[in-house]
Amino acid sequence: MASVSLDTEIKKYLPLLGNEEKISLLTVIKSFLHLKKENAGNINTEQYNKDIDDAMARIDSGHFTSHEDVEKEMELW
């Protein structure tokens, strides 16, 4: 179903709802938008795999901090 068609359907049924039903529907809509906003920072699989490849390349080139070095550094905190 196309987006324009969905909007038309929603507009058609909205006047048939009572106030409590509209409040409930509005709460659901807001929760969907909140979830969408929370997930906005997620990355896709392609970006995830690229990040892993980049990290592996840094490790292979010696640009990393070993666990032992981090432990020694933590002792100085």
PyMOL commands that set and color helices and strands:
alter all, ss='L'
color gray80, all
select helices_A, chain A and resi 3-16+19-41+45-60+67-75
alter helices_A, ss='H'
color red, helices_A
deselect
rebuild
show_as cartoon
